[in-house]
Structures are given as C-alpha cells and as structure tokens.
Amino acid sequence: MTDVTVLGGGIIGLTAAVRLQERGARVTVVADRHPLDTVSAVAAAVWYPTHTDGDERVLRWVARTRDELLAQAAAGTPGVLLRHTRMLLRAPIAEPPWWAPGEVSLQAAPEPYAQQLRFAAPLAEMDLYLPWLQRRIVAAGGRFVHRRVARPEELLADTPVVVNATGLAAADPAMVPVRGQIVLVANPGLCESVRDEDHPDGPAYVHPRSRDVVLGGTFEVGRSDLAPDAQARAAIVRRCTALVPELASVPVLGDRIGIRPARRGGPRVQAEEVGGGRIVHAYGHGGAGVTMSWGCADEVADLAGS
C-alpha cells in the first residue's frame, strides 16, 4: 500500500491509522490538536451503539469493534476494561435488540422497569487509550503533524490517499453538533455498568472506571457550547443515584462537555476520487465513535487500498 495521510486525531482517525499501517501503508496523521484535546477524549467510551440505526454495515462495525476491544482488554491494553452491564428497559421487548452480542441475557427487572438486558461491554479510559494508540502509530513508523487544514483536498498534493476523519469540521451540511454533558464522581467500589436510556428526564447511565465513575448524561441536538450546566449536573447525579444508590454522597470530581459529531443519515464511510487521488471519508459517528471505531477502520483500510 502507498502513503496515506489521515486528517484528524480522534478515535476514528487513530484507529484508521493503525489499520492502514497493518496493511503496509506509510501513515502521517495531520491534526490541529492533540488527541487528548479532541471530543474523543471526553467520551465515556463504552461499547454501545447509542442513537444509531441498525443496518448490516453498522452491525458489522460494532461487532468487529467489540471483538477487538475484548481482545485488547484480555491483553491488558492501557485503559481498556470489561464491565458487566445491566440495561434497564421501561417497555418489554420480545427479543434482544439488533446490536446485542450473542451472549446477551433478557431478564425480568424490578419496577418501574419491564425487563433488563445483561451483557458484557468493554470501555476505554480515553486519557490512557488515546496516548496508547498514538504511541503505537509512532512505534510503527507513523508521523504526527500539527497543522490546520481547511479541506482534505489540500493534502492530495503530498499524498495519493487522504482519510477524512475530521468529525464536525467536515464540509458536509448533514453534520449536526450534539452536546453531551457527563459528571465524574469518585468510585465507591462499583464495577458494574447500569443504564436507563428511556428515563423520562433524560438518559441515565453509570459507568465505573478504574479511578472514577462516569455519570450521564445529556444528548442536546444542535447545541455546541462548552460551559458546564449546573442544573444538568444536578439532574444527572439525581437520575444516576436513583439507579445506583451506592452513589449517594460520593464526591463530585468534575464535569466534562463534548460536542458529538453526528450526521443526518448516519456515518459517512465512503471513497471519493478527486483528480488523481482518493479521499476516504470517515466521519459522522455521533456518540458511538468508539463503538464503531475498529470496524470502520477495517473498512477505511479496504477503501484506501482498493
């Protein structure tokens, strides 16, 4: 495979860079910010295809990503953990949802819930995982260049293939910012994730990590400011404490705000011939970037080399 430039240093760009290197490409990652300054660094980063419509392509992405993250967790990859999960359902379902892994269990649940799904889900602590990906790319001969690029076409003068992993910066009218606020609290000894996606006051999820617990959250379409909302914080803590009473009175460590790069019509993963070069677009994953990352990276590598 030839030289490839990846434009964008978030989870989609970094995983694509790794897969391209595995196919033999010489990779340069161009980004205007460090990976820890991207929205990926703010993510709860739990495997779950939130606000994602199911189709064969998305199902393939999420399944491949789960397999990769499970293997990384077993190998002791920095920041990758496995959490047993209880997903509480307010309305009964006849069978598990389209994204559910094969070992998912559908069980009864206490009121006010109708049922609960139990399954294992990997998560990535992004302050550890993103630097690990960056080190992996550099160790394989990749370069990182700090540069602001207005359009991916600009890079075709230097390389025959460009991966456009620019998220909300993509020149695509279908892109939509979706603001998310989470709250970090001290971990009182929790090791199980719990979520209620259909809470009447907004989604509620509790994701224990090694050093803290992520409480969420909000999903505010069209909002892109980054100032913490004290009322939203209080509501998140209230919803999550109702889910997991052990959280009562634990210290709040801080808020995190991220603007998810959502796209009407779903993610765009597509090759485009431009002049004598090729742009492989990979953006618009919304709040499920980690969940689709490695599966999308496989497809990006296919498109880059086809």
PyMOL commands that set and color helices and strands:
alter all, ss='L'
color gray80, all
select helices_A, chain A and resi 11-22+35-37+39-42+56-75+126-139+152-157+167-169+230-243+245-247+286-305
alter helices_A, ss='H'
color red, helices_A
select strands_A, chain A and resi 3-7+26-31+80-89+105-108+115-124+143-146+161-164+175-185+192-196+204-208+213-216+220-221+252-263+268-274+277-283
alter strands_A, ss='S'
color yellow, strands_A
deselect
rebuild
show_as cartoon
